[in-house]
Amino acid sequence: MADSSGSGLLKPVLKLSDEEFQSFKELLRKEPEKFNLKPISWTKIENSSKEDLVTLLNTHYPGQAWNMVLSLFLKVNREDLSIMAQKKRRNKQTKYKKFMKTTFQRIWTLETNTHIPDRKYHEIVEVQYRALQEIFDSESEPVTAVVAGTTGEGKTTFLRKAMLDWASGVLFQNRFQYVFFFSVFSLNNTTELSLAELISSKLPESSETLDDILSDPKRILFILDGFDYLKFDLELRTNLCNDWRKRLPTQIILSSLLQKIMLPGCSLLLELGQVSLPKIRHLLQYPRMITMQGFSEQSVEFYCISFFNNQRGIVVTENLRNNELLHLCSNPYLCWMFCNCLKWQFDREEEGYFMAKTDATFFTNFMVSAFKSTYAHSIYKQNRAQLKTLCTLAVEGMWKQLFVFNSEDLRRNGISDSDKAVWLRIQFLRNHDNDTVFYHPTLQSYFAAMFYFLRQDKDTYVPVIGSISQLLGTMYARGQTHWFQTGTFLFGLINGQVASLFQPCFGFLRSIYVRQEIIRYFKCLGQQQCSEKLERPQNLFSCLHDSQEERFVRQVMDLFEEITIDINSSDALLVTAYALPKSSKLKKLHLHIHKTVFSEICYPEYCKTRVSMGKRRCSFMTDYGDGSLFYTLLHLPHLKYLNLYGTHLSNDAIEYLCSAMRCSTCKVGELLLGKCGISSKACGKIATSLINSKVKHLSLVENPLKNKGVMSLCEMLKDPSCVLESLMLSYCCLTFIACGSLYEALLSNKHLSLLDLGSNFLEDTGANLLCEALKYPNCTLKELWLPGCFLTSECCEQISAVLTCNTNLKTLKLGNNNIQDPGVRQLCEALSHPNCNLECLGLDLCEFTSDCSKDLALALTTCKTLNSLNLDWKTLDHSGMVVLCEALNHKRCNLKMLGLDKSAFSEESQALLQDVEKKNNNLNILHYPWVEEERNKRGVRLVWLSKN
């Protein structure tokens, strides 16, 4: 282990003569300026001995002292000392490199198990390796690179090879003098440390001092692995530190390094999986991405042949093809497991056979085969007891977020030294420095899930190990993603094939008990009084997909009456398409599919979806990618509400959707298709399909329907079979021409009660056309939304006429229009008319002044029906507020809701409003009073990752 005393600088400095040392000190007064550093006071320099001066330099200029001293050696004509120091430094750097080469050669040989020649490995990762070289060779400045990919695809193996190649002198040679490799999950039990301590733990004896090592951060690369299993939350922080000597909480040290506060000149190479990438990527400065793709089919075959090194390898590849396992074995770790299973079978002189459709059956095959090879003559009770100790260790580690175990951890869980030796040999475990880890983190997740199938009621209670419901709660309601793989295995182990594999060697699994506990948890989660709500239901769907137990899947899905799901990958679409059609009780569905998902589907090179660890190759053109998913969903027996806001609907998807709507079995009454990219032509198809449907609420907001599309909708509205009651058309690129068609429709339709035309370019002409229809007594419309329609006071005369003759109209929203004082006065006059039955009036963001306060006050005290007035985003002056508040306090004022932003007014006016609220308990003064209601009716969802 190295220290940071600076002894590497001291020895050459001691060789300076007194005269040279005096010159050295005098030159040191100005030298820091060249490095943009603050100089040390001359008093400190002048009185320093050689030893003290080296200490001063290392204290004041950590990381720069070495370069400064080398420069000064040349200036005092002691080039020999500069050469001697650099030579000694290179020798120490070489020692470190040799030490790392030995260390990682052992890791590569004993732990990585690639089973293929290095040349072939380089061919498999050629694209990623070349990207790695280009990233660091093309840049002289600090770089942050990320190796990403799903679990088991070889990210850690790739980084180990990079480390070995650097130590062997074939990678990064002109770029980095030091490369440090850390598995960050090994720090889970370390609450405090310094970066100095972390680096020192990797340095052999006789290494350079830390001051010397860190003197040139640009020549340092940190390789950080295992973020998926790090228990600390790394987030944007303000309490970061730039002192690499200082002991701080572990998460502060790591965050400071990632965010380039500590050693900003160094480079980073990070391994980030599906769990850690979304959490950490935003912390990084311009990260360069390298994505691991797993094995191609050709690579899988070559791996199998290399693994067996004989004719058997060819037989094994045939087994892969015959059992459709090639897609699973494209994951390198699963491919290694598959080959080991068959090897053990061949060693027992059994016929090589392997069948697995899910991760759980795959891992169970591996585990059972390993036990048979080791404990062939043991009775199942002994095997079960042995397995249980390993499962207890695994699950205890998961609950503690512990992935590195010491000897006491093993002993406490009943694992003896002889047991450990066996687990090491069959590669359930492996050594990690002086401690022990599971051979692969996913293996720990598997054994942790298996624990719940082996636990008996009579077992000793271990407080740290939670119940099944607690596990599901951390995973589904509290979003702790490190449990996802364990949860997937928990569902997958329910599968009947797993039980049949397990029973001969270990006895019965408690599958029924686990199944009941899962159903009990989700039944509770679906109840209104439950404080926890389901987050990211696609994770649940993925787990259900891995169970492949039809009855069980239906039991779970039938526990939900409403689901909100955001689909951002073809994986999520696959599992959603599997689970949702099995939900016979679903009534409300909010479904958002990102446009990029369909890009993955349409292009063959992206048509590889990953579910859990394994890959599923599927043609989405026959598996819902063409839009047939919507047809399936619309036939769910109890589905009454479907919201697809933000989902781009292709022509095929529209066809399927329309086809389903025309079927008598479709019971959907609320259809929300906002921001779905629906054109005028597609709108015509939708309109035709809704004529005989049960849809009463239709939202097409934020689609470029244009006037032509609305004309088609109006034809639908005129049909006697149309039962539509609400039509939402805000932001649909409409003009006053559309109002001509709506005029005819409003006169013919007997059911429509709400029409939303907000944020369209209707102008006064369009409003006047609508008013002509509203003047007819047979017009049934109750709500008209016209905010942001470019209206002026010119149309207010016609609107006022409607208010005095139409007894059906209850809500009129005119916000964000330039109606000005004359328009407001006309409206207030109409409100005061005895025939006016209006209940809600929206004037928020309208252009008018405080001069209208008296008119508003009169309307409030004379209109008996008005109970909601929205003046949000309006700031009346104090005199106007006095008049308004007097009306609000009047006994004839029936207002229950007033839209105002109280914080926008003066303190004096705010006091008036507070006094009104105290006197009138029935009145609520609210900012954004209608926003939530309007979003719900339009189907607008700003954030899709909401709780269910």
Summary of the structure (lengths in Angstrom):
residues: 948
radius of gyration: 35.8
end to end distance: 52.8
largest distance: 110.6
contacts: 3198
relative contact order: 0.04
helix: 52%
strand: 10%
